[in-house]
Each structure stands twice: as structure tokens, then as C-alpha cells.
Amino acid sequence: MTEPQFSRQPQGARLFSFAVVADTHVNESEDTCASPFATNARANARARHVFADIARLDPAPAFAIHLGDIVHPVPGMPSFDEAARRFKAIASQIDIPLHLVPGNHDVGDKRIDWMPADIVCNSYLDKYREVFGADYYAVDHGEVRFLFVNALLFNSGLAADDAQRAWIDEQLAGAGGRVFVSLHYPPYLHDARERGSYDNIDEPGRGWLLSRLENPKVEAVFAGHVHNFWYDVIGGAEMYMLPSTAFLRHDYSEFYRVPPADEFGRGDVEKFGYFIVDVHERGHVAKLIRTHGAMRGETGGEAPARTLPTVHTKTAASEGLAVELRHPWAEIVEIPCTGGVQEFGRKLARNDYPLMAMWEMGLRTLKIPTQDLHNEQTLRRARLMTDVGHRFILTSLGIPDTGLLDRAREHGIAIAAIEINLNAQALRDAGPALSRLRGHTAARLIYGKIRTGEDDAHFDGKHYSHFVNTGLRAAELEAAQPALAAHLEQGHIDGITVRLDWGSDLIAAHGELAQRARAWGMTVNVGVKLADRLASANADDAAIAALVAEAFLASRASDAVTYSFDTFMDVDRGYFPRNGLINRRYDPRPAGLALAALNAVFNEPGPASVERIDGPADSRLCRFRAGGQEYELAYGPASALRGHASATPRKRVIDLLAQEALEGEEAWARRDRPGHALLLIQRA
């Protein structure tokens, strides 16, 4: 095995995979349930879709895990048995082992005295064991031990609590190597020291469990219950909290700066999903599969096969495309006590949806302001993200504080480059300070020009502008060479930022910039602007996706030219409004879908080339060669591109906006719609 580039990079062959499903909340009937929310009544159809989807995975997972809240009726309700019967029928679509852990809906809530709930008790445990089997047990798969833990026993006062604790100690002691743990309740949401709530395990059980999860044998922990995604690390173990397949815990819609989705956020179907976990000789990759609330009837036909593999930052091969994190990306939010399950004070929760979106796109490189290094919690998140393959570009007004860089290094944060924004006069005087900066970082130093009135007119005869602009334009490089040459020759800087205004030809610019980078012995960071109008929004998702796709291919064709898009999430208020790769609910936009699809196709590094070519009227095409294969990226009217794709022999065509391989007339018919398409055509 080669040395990993980052500490959690999976190494060696993929040994096997398994599916993880959480909180199906199957009802006793197809169209009714004990909840007043219409979303809950759709739980059975959504669970049926998930298990049909798992059954079609290729390669097939070795087994599946359910993290609890298998059914919605609690054991004390007469409908429990019928709901359990329906769950078993739904799950019978898979012909692999299914391992279950109980949730609070399956055996009763944890022991609390501040809400009216059916509490876990021996009779409920007996009922669960009768219907579903053991409530805690272990399975070895190859050299990996899987522990299935009953989280409801902690602090329950039942004899089974002590018995399970002794069993956990025995299992950890007897494990020969790696251990994966599954349970319903997460030990905590935000911080191991947080107070008890409906959403975590109370002390003293929490502290006891955490001390065991910190065992170096434990590699991963999977938990459900909270119906949202979170990620953290306990000791050396990665902890994942999974979304539900049925509904969102909508009190966490407080994360968004826009109104909640259907049913006050409970029906936010874009958050529903499950995991596929690939286990390698060393390490693992936990990949999210969004289900988008898809439903399947009791007599549904064959489920469609997944046509593109799911990607993850840990295994992505491309790092030459970055996004600017203009919005908070590790924000701690106070969740209001709106009633329901939270009444006696607000609770803290970190919004990990930006992270979830980055992972499912295979996005590795992130551009952040230096202010993010001031915050201890953000520093910790940056370190955790470094460990899974992220790297950071810092952007600074002036020479950054060397103390901040020292702090980032002490935290183990991967800083790939530092963009130093100065006006032309400040750059002339910056040589000594840049030399001193070299002693505090191994990152590439990139000069970003702050544009002044000497560069751009403030008044066009009608409008006055005094808004910040940075970056040299390609047409200005020749005139700027004398000022830049000395700093490049003396090693003060390693490269420059070149701005690419909206509407520019990225592929044509790439060829010129790659040639200049070679000639000048520098790197070029292209700052891609997604808007050029102060007071009008750029909501052209297809055009933005096409630009992201071109930048992805161009970055693979030259190590010396990288691309940074000027926002990750929509800017929907303030100046220069524009769509990004995700919307304000942190769900992928077409640009994000296209990036994920390209990372799925081009998942190996290697030499490549890209060039602009002619195509149908009103379309934009480029040719990309890599790995002995030839591709065309085509953007334009859908009807015209269909004809172009069919004109010459092809191996396959991928609709990047839908992440789907177009095979046969039926697939093309589904895409026969007005508007623009973005296709990746692999030629024969």
C-alpha cells in the first residue's frame, strides 16, 4: 500500500461494503399512521424504495444495518405487531443479512421524567426480542467486528444495562482488530459535555460509553434518532449520525436562512437518505445516497439501477477546483425550544449540511478567509476535514498574521495556498514581509491584485461603483509582468490570481494561462466570477454547471492552473446575487450534481488535455482526453445536443445535470425537454 496523502484516506483493496438505514418509522398501514404529519404516512412507501434501491446496488453490499426506530407505533400500541409485519415484508426485498438495533419507538424511550412517553422496560424488551430478535449482539465479518448496541439500556436502571456494559467490554477486549459500532441514540450532538436532551444519551451512561468508543480498535460509530446528518470524531473513531428515510426532525430547520420545506420542514425530502459504507484494507468510506423522498408502492415494478457510482471526498482524485466558503461552514446554531421534544431551554447544534454536500460532490479544496483561523471550534473542524482529505486556500487582506499560520500548523490543518490581496503599490513594498512569511508556512503564496480606480472606472456615465474587485485579468498580464517578475524570481510569491469574469471563455483562457504559467515558472489561481451584475441575479443553473464542468476538466489538464468559484452556496441577498453549487437549504444545485458526476467518471489521476471544439449552433463544446479515452463536454440546447451526440459513434452519454447515463430511446425521451443540457459524451 502507498503512503496515504491524509490520515483517513482509505488504503488497499475494498474488502466489502454494507448499507446503513435509519429511522424508517414503518406504519401499520400504507396511508395512515399515529402521527398528524402527512409526511409520516408516506414512511412505508419510502422505506420500500430504499430497500429496493439497496437490492439493486452493484456490487451488492454484504449486509445491511438498521439503526432503530424500525416502526412508528411503540410496543404498547396494538398496531406494533402489524407495523413490524409490514417492515419485514418491505425489508424482504434484499437477500442479504439485515442487522437491527432498537430505537425508542421499538422498545420505549430512554428513562426520562420530563415528557409523557412510554419508557423502556422489560416487557417492551421482551416484545422486541420476540418480534425482531436480540437487542444487542456482535457479528464478525472477515477481520472486522460489528457491535450492535441497545442505546436505550444506558441509565435505564434495568439489569440488562449492566449486562450489556459487561458484554461491550468483553467484545472490545476480544476483538482482534477493527470494530464498528451501531446504536440508535448518538452519545451527543454537538459536544460530549452538553446537557442531556431528547437527542442524546444522558450521563453517567454517556461518559461510560464514550470511554469505550475511544478504544483505538473502534474505527466508526453509526447512530440515528435525530433524522439529520452530523459528523464528529470520538478518539480515533469517526461518528456518523444518519438522516432518516421517512422524515426530517424539523426543529433543525433552524439551520436555514430561508423558509422551511414542506410541513414546516418535516417534509424536506432532499435530506432523506441512507449510507453505503465501503470497507478497505485500511480505513473506510461512508457515502450518502439521497433518496429525495422517492416512494415505491406495494406492487411496484423493478427499481431502476444506479448508473453512476457515489463519490466521496476521501476517494476523489481531483483537487484543482475549489469553492469559496463565503457563508459559515461549521456554524453552531441555538435550536429554539419550540415545544414537542424540547421545552426547557435551547440546545446547541452544529450545521454539518455544508460538509455533507462537499462529500457527496467529491469536493476537496476550500477557500476560506483568514478570520476562520481565529475560532477554536472552526480550527477543530478544519483539522477533522483535513484528515478526510480537504485542503484549504486562505485568502487574506494584506500579509496574514504569522501567528494564525503557526496556529493552523499546530492544529494540523492542510493549507495548500495563501492568497495575499494587495494593491500594486503595496506589492512593490511587500518583499521583506513576504520573505518572513516563508518561515511560517510551506503553502504556495499567491498574489491577488486589489483593483483600484487606476484599473477600473468608477463611473460609466450613469452608474457609480465603489465595490471591491480583485485579480488581474488575462489581458493585463503582459503589462504586469515587470512588477511580478522580481517577486517570482526572488521566491516572494509562487503565483497569481487571475479573475475570469462571467461570460468569458474558460477553455480558451485556460490554454493561454497554462502557457504563461509554464513560461513564467508560476502557478495561476483562476477566480471564477458567477455574477457580473450588482442588482440582478444570475440564476442560470445550467450555465453555471457548464462552467464548473469546464473548470473541472481544465484543472485536470494542468497542475499549474487551478480554479476557485466565488461562492459555494447561493448568494440570494445583498450584492451580486447568484446561484452556487448548493442552495440555501444546503441541497445540491445542478452545478453540484455535475461536479459529483465528473468525480465519479474521472476517479483516477493522470495526464489529460482539453481544447475548445466546434459544435451545433448556440452550443459550447470542448474535447477532453484522459486515460486513453476521448470525451466531449457539450452544453447547449437539448435538442441540438441529442443530434450531435448521435452523429458519430459513442460509448456512452452522461447527462451531468441528472447524473444519469443515457442509454436507449427511453432515457433520451425523459431528457427531451426544452432548455439547455450538459452532456459528457465518451466517444468510441
C-alpha positions in Angstrom: 0.0 0.0 0.0 1.2 3.5 -0.8 1.5 6.1 1.9 -1.7 8.0 2.4 -2.0 11.7 1.5 -4.1 12.3 4.5 -4.7 10.3 7.7 -8.1 8.9 6.9 -7.5 8.1 3.2 -8.6 4.5 2.6 -5.8 2.2 1.7 -5.6 -1.1 -0.1 -8.4 -3.0 -1.8 -12.1 -2.6 -1.0 -12.9 -5.6 1.1 -16.7 -5.3 1.2 -19.5 -2.8 1.7 -22.6 -2.6 3.8 -25.7 -0.4 3.8 -26.9 1.6 6.8 -30.5 2.7 7.1 -32.0 4.7 9.9 -35.4 5.7 11.2 -37.8 4.1 8.7 -40.8 4.6 11.1 -42.9 2.0 9.2 -46.6 2.3 9.9 -49.3 -0.3 10.4 -51.0 0.9 7.3 -49.9 2.2 3.9 -51.8 5.5 4.2 -52.4 6.2 7.9 -50.3 6.5 11.0 -50.3 7.7 14.6 -48.7 11.0 13.6 -50.6 14.1 12.5 -48.0 14.8 9.8 -48.8 13.7 6.3 -45.1 13.1 5.8 -45.2 10.2 8.3 -47.9 8.5 6.4 -45.6 8.0 3.4 -42.9 6.2 5.5 -43.8 2.7 4.2 -43.5 3.7 0.6 -40.2 5.5 1.2 -38.8 2.5 3.1 -39.9 0.2 0.3 -38.0 2.4 -2.2 -34.8 2.3 0.0 -34.7 -1.5 0.3 -35.4 -1.8 -3.4 -32.6 0.6 -4.1 -30.2 -1.5 -1.9 -31.3 -4.7 -3.6 -30.1 -3.2 -7.0 -26.7 -2.0 -5.8 -23.8 -3.3 -7.9 -21.6 -4.5 -6.3 -24.1 -5.8 -3.7 -23.4 -5.0 -0.1 -22.5 -7.8 2.2 -25.3 -6.9 4.6 -27.4 -4.0 5.8 -27.8 -2.3 9.2 -30.9 -0.6 10.6 -30.2 1.9 13.3 -33.6 1.7 15.0 -37.0 3.3 15.0 -37.8 0.4 12.7 -41.5 1.0 13.2 -43.5 4.1 14.3 -46.0 2.5 16.8 -44.4 1.9 20.2 -44.6 -1.6 21.7 -47.5 -0.6 24.0 -49.7 0.1 21.0 -51.9 -2.6 19.5 -50.6 -1.7 16.0 -47.0 -2.5 16.8 -47.2 -6.1 15.5 -48.8 -5.1 12.2 -46.2 -2.4 11.7 -43.5 -5.0 12.4 -45.0 -7.4 9.9 -45.1 -4.7 7.2 -41.5 -3.8 7.9 -40.4 -7.4 7.4 -42.3 -7.6 4.1 -40.6 -4.3 3.0 -37.2 -5.5 4.0 -37.6 -8.8 2.3 -36.7 -7.2 -1.0 -33.0 -7.6 0.0 -31.4 -11.1 0.1 -28.6 -10.1 2.4 -28.4 -10.2 6.2 -30.2 -7.3 7.9 -28.9 -6.4 11.4 -31.2 -4.4 13.6 -30.7 -2.2 16.7 -33.7 -1.0 18.7 -34.8 2.6 18.7 -37.0 4.4 21.2 -40.1 3.6 19.0 -39.2 -0.1 19.2 -38.5 -0.6 22.9 -39.7 2.6 24.6 -37.9 5.9 25.3 -34.9 6.4 27.5 -35.6 6.9 31.2 -36.8 10.5 31.5 -39.4 12.1 33.8 -40.0 15.4 31.9 -42.1 14.2 28.9 -45.0 11.8 28.6 -43.5 8.8 26.9 -43.6 5.0 27.1 -40.3 4.3 28.9 -38.1 1.3 28.1 -38.9 -1.7 30.3 -38.5 -5.4 30.5 -41.9 -6.2 28.9 -41.1 -3.9 25.9 -37.6 -5.5 25.6 -39.2 -9.0 25.6 -41.7 -7.9 22.9 -38.9 -6.6 20.7 -36.8 -9.8 21.2 -39.9 -11.9 20.3 -40.5 -9.9 17.1 -37.1 -8.8 15.9 -34.5 -10.9 17.8 -31.7 -9.9 20.2 -31.4 -6.3 21.2 -27.6 -6.3 21.3 -25.2 -8.7 19.7 -22.0 -8.9 17.7 -21.1 -10.2 14.2 -17.6 -10.7 12.7 -17.3 -10.1 9.0 -13.8 -11.0 7.9 -11.4 -9.3 10.4 -13.9 -6.6 11.3 -16.2 -6.9 14.4 -19.6 -5.2 14.3 -21.2 -4.4 17.6 -25.0 -3.7 17.6 -25.8 -1.9 20.8 -29.1 -1.1 22.6 -28.7 2.6 23.4 -32.0 2.6 25.4 -30.5 0.4 28.1 -28.0 3.1 29.3 -29.2 4.7 32.6 -32.4 2.6 32.4 -31.9 1.0 35.8 -32.6 -2.4 34.3 -30.5 -5.4 34.9 -29.8 -5.5 31.1 -27.9 -2.3 31.4 -25.1 -3.8 33.5 -25.2 -7.0 31.4 -24.8 -5.0 28.1 -21.9 -3.0 29.6 -20.1 -6.1 30.6 -20.7 -7.6 27.2 -19.3 -4.5 25.4 -16.1 -4.7 27.4 -15.8 -8.4 26.6 -16.4 -7.7 22.9 -13.8 -4.9 22.7 -11.2 -7.0 24.6 -11.8 -10.0 22.4 -11.8 -8.2 19.1 -8.7 -8.9 17.1 -8.7 -5.7 15.1 -11.2 -3.2 13.8 -14.6 -2.5 15.4 -17.6 -0.8 14.0 -20.4 0.2 16.4 -24.1 0.8 15.6 -26.7 2.2 18.0 -29.8 4.4 17.9 -29.1 7.3 20.1 -25.9 9.3 19.5 -23.8 9.8 22.6 -24.1 13.6 21.9 -24.9 16.0 19.1 -22.6 19.0 19.5 -20.3 18.4 22.4 -19.5 15.5 24.7 -20.2 17.8 27.7 -23.6 19.0 26.5 -26.5 18.6 28.8 -28.9 15.8 28.4 -31.8 16.2 25.9 -34.2 14.1 23.9 -31.5 13.7 21.3 -28.5 12.2 23.2 -27.5 9.7 25.9 -27.6 11.1 29.4 -24.8 10.9 31.9 -23.5 8.8 33.5 -24.1 6.3 30.7 -22.7 8.7 28.1 -19.3 9.1 29.7 -19.0 5.3 30.2 -19.9 4.7 26.6 -17.5 7.4 25.3 -14.6 5.9 27.2 -15.3 2.6 25.3 -15.7 4.2 22.0 -12.3 5.9 22.5 -10.8 2.4 22.3 -8.2 2.5 19.5 -9.8 -0.6 17.9 -13.1 1.4 17.3 -13.0 2.8 13.7 -16.5 4.0 13.2 -19.8 4.7 15.1 -23.2 4.9 13.4 -26.2 6.5 15.1 -29.7 7.5 14.1 -32.6 9.0 16.1 -32.1 12.7 15.2 -33.0 12.4 11.5 -30.3 14.7 10.3 -26.7 14.4 9.3 -23.8 15.1 11.6 -20.1 14.0 11.7 -17.6 14.0 14.5 -14.7 12.1 15.9 -14.5 10.2 19.2 -10.9 9.3 20.0 -9.8 7.7 16.7 -13.3 6.7 15.6 -15.4 8.6 13.1 -19.0 9.1 14.3 -21.8 9.5 11.7 -25.4 10.5 12.5 -27.6 9.5 9.7 -30.7 11.1 8.1 -34.0 9.3 8.2 -35.6 7.7 5.2 -39.0 8.9 6.4 -39.0 12.5 7.7 -36.8 15.2 9.0 -36.6 16.3 12.6 -37.8 19.7 11.5 -36.8 21.7 14.6 -33.3 21.6 13.0 -34.7 23.6 10.0 -33.4 26.5 12.1 -30.1 25.9 10.2 -31.6 27.6 7.1 -31.9 31.3 6.4 -34.9 30.6 4.2 -38.4 29.3 5.0 -38.6 25.5 5.8 -39.7 22.9 3.3 -43.0 21.1 3.3 -44.8 20.6 6.7 -42.7 23.2 8.4 -39.5 21.3 7.5 -40.6 17.8 8.3 -41.1 17.0 4.6 -37.7 18.3 3.5 -37.3 15.3 1.2 -33.9 16.4 -0.1 -32.4 15.4 3.2 -33.8 11.9 3.3 -31.3 9.1 2.5 -29.1 6.2 3.6 -25.4 5.3 3.6 -23.3 2.8 1.7 -20.0 2.1 3.6 -17.0 0.7 1.7 -14.5 -1.1 4.0 -10.9 -1.1 2.7 -7.9 -2.9 4.0 -7.2 0.2 6.0 -10.0 2.7 6.5 -13.5 3.1 5.2 -15.7 5.5 3.2 -19.2 6.3 4.3 -21.2 7.6 1.3 -24.5 9.2 1.4 -27.3 8.2 -1.1 -30.0 10.8 -1.1 -33.5 9.3 -1.8 -35.3 12.6 -2.4 -38.3 11.1 -0.7 -38.8 8.6 -3.5 -41.7 6.2 -2.9 -42.5 2.7 -4.1 -45.9 1.0 -4.0 -46.6 -2.5 -2.8 -46.9 -3.7 -6.4 -44.1 -1.6 -7.8 -42.1 -2.7 -10.8 -38.3 -3.2 -11.0 -36.4 -0.4 -9.4 -34.0 1.5 -11.7 -30.3 0.7 -11.4 -27.9 3.3 -10.3 -25.9 4.4 -13.3 -23.1 6.3 -11.7 -21.1 5.4 -8.6 -21.5 7.5 -5.5 -18.4 9.6 -4.7 -16.8 11.0 -1.5 -14.1 13.5 -0.7 -11.9 10.7 0.7 -11.6 9.0 -2.6 -11.8 11.9 -5.0 -8.8 12.2 -7.4 -9.3 15.9 -8.3 -8.2 18.8 -6.1 -7.7 21.6 -8.7 -11.3 23.0 -8.3 -12.1 25.0 -5.2 -15.1 26.9 -3.9 -15.1 30.0 -1.7 -16.9 29.4 1.6 -18.5 32.9 1.9 -21.1 31.6 4.3 -20.5 29.9 7.7 -19.4 26.3 7.1 -19.3 25.0 10.7 -21.9 27.2 12.3 -23.1 26.5 15.8 -26.8 27.2 16.0 -29.1 27.6 19.0 -32.1 25.5 18.3 -35.2 27.1 19.9 -37.3 25.2 22.4 -40.4 25.2 20.3 -42.2 22.5 22.3 -42.6 18.9 21.2 -39.4 17.2 22.4 -37.6 20.3 23.5 -39.2 22.7 26.0 -36.8 23.6 28.8 -34.1 25.6 27.1 -32.3 25.9 23.7 -29.8 23.4 22.6 -26.7 23.8 20.5 -26.2 22.0 17.2 -23.6 22.4 14.5 -24.8 22.6 10.9 -23.0 19.9 9.1 -25.0 20.1 5.9 -22.3 22.1 4.1 -19.9 19.2 4.9 -22.4 16.6 3.7 -22.8 18.4 0.4 -19.0 18.7 -0.1 -18.5 15.0 0.5 -21.2 13.9 -2.0 -19.6 16.1 -4.7 -16.1 14.8 -4.0 -15.1 18.4 -3.3 -11.7 18.6 -1.7 -10.3 22.2 -1.9 -12.0 25.0 0.0 -11.2 28.7 0.0 -11.7 30.4 3.4 -10.9 33.9 4.9 -8.1 34.0 7.5 -10.8 35.1 10.0 -11.8 31.4 10.2 -8.5 30.6 11.9 -9.4 32.8 14.9 -12.2 30.4 16.1 -11.1 27.4 18.1 -14.2 25.4 17.1 -13.7 26.2 13.4 -10.0 25.2 13.7 -11.0 21.8 15.1 -13.4 21.2 12.3 -10.8 22.2 9.8 -8.5 19.6 11.3 -11.2 16.9 11.1 -11.8 17.9 7.5 -8.1 17.8 6.7 -8.0 14.2 8.0 -10.6 13.2 5.4 -8.9 14.9 2.5 -9.9 18.5 2.5 -7.3 21.2 2.0 -7.7 24.9 2.4 -6.8 28.1 0.5 -6.5 31.1 2.8 -7.4 34.5 1.4 -6.1 37.5 3.3 -6.3 41.2 3.1 -2.6 42.1 3.2 0.1 39.9 4.7 -1.6 37.5 7.1 -0.7 37.3 10.8 2.0 34.7 11.1 0.6 33.7 14.5 -2.5 32.5 12.7 -0.5 30.4 10.4 1.5 28.9 13.2 -1.8 28.1 15.0 -3.1 26.4 11.8 0.1 24.3 11.6 -0.1 23.3 15.2 -3.7 22.1 14.6 -2.6 20.0 11.6 -4.6 21.9 9.1 -3.6 21.4 5.4 -3.1 24.9 4.0 -2.4 24.4 0.2 -2.1 28.1 -0.7 -2.4 31.6 0.7 -3.9 34.3 -1.5 -2.4 37.6 -0.4 -4.5 40.6 -1.6 -2.6 43.8 -2.1 -2.8 46.8 -4.4 0.0 47.4 -6.8 1.9 49.8 -4.6 1.6 47.6 -1.6 3.1 44.7 -3.6 6.1 46.7 -4.5 6.9 47.2 -0.9 6.0 43.7 0.3 9.2 41.8 -0.5 10.7 41.7 3.1 7.3 40.8 4.7 6.7 38.0 2.1 10.2 36.6 2.8 9.4 36.5 6.5 6.1 34.8 5.8 8.0 31.9 4.1 9.4 30.9 7.5 5.9 30.2 8.8 4.3 28.2 6.0 5.0 25.7 3.3 1.9 26.8 1.4 2.1 28.4 -2.0 1.9 32.2 -1.8 -0.5 33.7 -4.4 -0.7 37.4 -5.2 -4.2 38.7 -5.6 -4.3 42.2 -7.0 -6.7 44.6 -5.3 -8.1 46.7 -8.2 -8.2 50.5 -7.7 -9.5 53.4 -9.7 -6.4 53.2 -11.9 -7.6 49.7 -13.0 -11.4 50.2 -13.4 -13.5 53.3 -13.9 -15.8 54.1 -11.0 -18.3 56.0 -13.2 -19.6 54.8 -16.5 -21.6 57.9 -17.2 -24.7 56.6 -15.4 -23.7 54.4 -12.5 -21.2 55.0 -9.8 -19.4 52.0 -8.4 -17.0 51.6 -5.4 -17.3 47.9 -4.9 -14.3 45.7 -4.2 -12.7 43.9 -7.1 -9.6 41.7 -7.1 -7.5 39.7 -9.5 -5.6 40.6 -12.7 -7.4 39.9 -16.0 -5.6 37.7 -18.6 -5.4 40.7 -20.9 -3.4 42.6 -18.2 -0.7 40.0 -17.6 1.8 41.2 -20.2 1.8 44.7 -18.8 2.0 43.4 -15.2 5.0 41.1 -15.9 7.8 43.6 -14.9 6.2 44.1 -11.5 5.6 40.4 -10.9 8.9 39.1 -12.3 11.1 40.2 -9.4 8.8 38.7 -6.8 8.6 35.4 -8.7 12.4 35.3 -9.2 13.1 36.1 -5.6 10.6 33.5 -4.3 8.4 36.1 -2.7 5.3 34.6 -4.4 4.6 31.4 -6.3 1.8 32.6 -8.5 -1.0 35.0 -9.1 -4.8 35.1 -9.1 -6.4 35.8 -12.4 -10.1 36.8 -12.4 -12.4 35.2 -15.0 -15.5 37.4 -15.4 -18.9 35.9 -16.1 -19.3 35.3 -19.8 -15.7 34.6 -20.5 -14.5 31.5 -22.4 -12.9 29.4 -19.7 -11.4 26.8 -22.0 -9.8 29.4 -24.2 -8.5 31.3 -21.2 -7.1 28.1 -19.8 -4.8 27.4 -22.7 -3.3 30.9 -22.5 -2.9 30.8 -18.8 -1.3 27.3 -18.8 1.2 28.5 -21.4 2.0 31.7 -19.4 2.3 29.7 -16.2 5.0 27.5 -17.8 6.8 30.4 -19.3 6.9 32.4 -16.0 7.5 29.4 -13.7 4.4 30.1 -11.6 1.0 28.8 -10.7 -2.3 30.5 -11.6 -5.3 30.5 -9.4 -8.3 31.5 -11.6 -11.0 33.3 -9.6 -14.2 32.4 -11.5 -17.0 35.0 -11.1 -20.6 33.8 -11.2 -22.1 37.2 -11.4 -21.4 40.4 -13.2 -24.5 42.5 -12.3 -24.7 44.2 -8.9 -28.5 44.3 -8.7 -29.7 41.3 -10.9 -29.4 37.7 -10.0 -27.6 35.0 -12.0 -30.0 32.1 -11.6 -28.9 30.2 -14.8 -28.1 26.9 -13.1 -27.3 25.1 -16.4 -24.8 27.7 -17.4 -23.2 27.7 -14.0 -23.0 23.9 -14.1 -21.3 24.1 -17.5 -18.7 26.5 -16.2 -18.0 24.2 -13.2 -17.7 21.2 -15.6 -15.3 23.1 -17.9 -13.2 24.2 -14.9 -13.1 20.6 -13.6 -11.7 19.3 -16.9 -9.3 22.2 -17.3 -7.9 21.7 -13.8 -7.2 18.0 -14.7 -5.3 19.2 -17.8 -2.7 21.3 -16.0 -1.4 21.2 -12.4 -0.3 24.9 -12.8 -3.8 26.3 -13.3 -6.4 25.8 -10.6 -9.9 27.3 -10.3 -11.8 28.9 -7.4 -15.5 29.6 -7.8 -16.7 32.7 -6.0 -19.3 31.0 -3.9 -20.3 27.6 -2.8 -23.8 28.4 -1.6 -26.3 30.8 -3.3 -25.9 34.5 -2.6 -29.6 35.3 -2.5 -29.5 38.7 -0.7 -27.1 41.6 -0.8 -24.8 42.4 -3.7 -24.2 40.4 -6.9 -26.9 37.7 -6.2 -26.1 34.4 -7.8 -26.7 30.7 -7.6 -23.9 28.4 -6.4 -23.3 24.7 -6.1 -25.8 24.4 -3.3 -29.0 26.3 -2.4 -29.8 28.0 0.9 -31.1 24.7 2.3 -27.7 23.2 1.5 -29.0 20.9 -1.2 -27.0 20.4 -4.4 -27.8 22.6 -7.4 -27.1 21.4 -10.9 -23.5 22.6 -10.7 -23.0 20.4 -7.6 -24.7 17.4 -9.4 -22.4 17.9 -12.4 -19.3 18.0 -10.2 -20.3 14.8 -8.4 -20.9 13.1 -11.8 -17.5 14.2 -13.1 -15.7 13.0 -10.0 -17.5 9.6 -10.4 -16.3 9.3 -14.0 -12.8 10.6 -13.6 -11.8 8.9 -10.3 -8.2 8.3 -11.2 -5.3 10.8 -11.5 -3.3 11.1 -14.7 -2.3 13.2 -17.6 -5.1 14.9 -19.6 -5.7 17.6 -22.2 -8.6 19.9 -23.0 -9.4 22.1 -26.1 -12.3 24.0 -27.5 -14.0 22.5 -30.5 -16.9 23.4 -32.8 -20.4 22.2 -32.3 -24.0 22.9 -33.1 -25.3 26.5 -33.2 -25.7 28.1 -29.8 -23.7 25.3 -28.1 -20.3 25.2 -26.4 -18.1 22.1 -26.7 -14.7 21.1 -25.6 -12.7 17.9 -26.2 -11.1 16.2 -23.2 -8.6 13.3 -23.4 -7.6 11.2 -20.4 -6.6 7.6 -19.7 -6.5 6.8 -23.4 -10.1 7.9 -23.8 -11.7 10.8 -25.7 -14.7 12.7 -24.3 -16.7 15.8 -25.3 -18.3 18.1 -22.9 -21.3 19.6 -24.6 -23.5 22.5 -23.4 -26.4 23.9 -25.4 -30.0 23.4 -26.5 -31.0 19.9 -25.5 -32.5 19.0 -28.9 -29.3 20.1 -30.8 -27.0 18.2 -28.4 -29.0 15.0 -28.8 -28.4 15.1 -32.5 -24.7 15.9 -32.0 -24.2 13.0 -29.6 -25.8 10.6 -32.0 -24.0 11.8 -35.1 -20.8 9.8 -34.5 -20.1 6.5 -32.7 -20.1 6.8 -28.9 -19.6 4.5 -25.9 -21.9 6.3 -23.6 -23.5 9.7 -22.9 -24.0 11.1 -19.4 -26.5 13.8 -18.5 -24.4 15.7 -16.0 -27.4 17.7 -14.7 -29.3 14.5 -13.8 -26.3 12.2 -13.0 -27.6 9.6 -15.4 -26.2 7.6 -18.3 -28.5 8.0 -21.3 -28.9 4.5 -22.7 -31.7 3.8 -25.2 -34.5 5.9 -26.6 -36.5 5.8 -23.3 -33.7 7.6 -21.5 -33.4 10.2 -24.2 -37.1 10.7 -24.2 -37.0 11.5 -20.5 -34.5 14.2 -21.3 -36.4 15.5 -24.3 -37.3 18.8 -22.7 -36.9 22.5 -23.5 -33.9 24.4 -22.3 -30.2 23.6 -22.2 -28.5 20.3 -21.5 -25.0 19.5 -20.3 -23.7 16.2 -21.6 -20.4 14.2 -21.3 -20.0 12.2 -24.4 -17.5 9.3 -24.4 -16.5 8.6 -28.0 -15.9 5.2 -29.3 
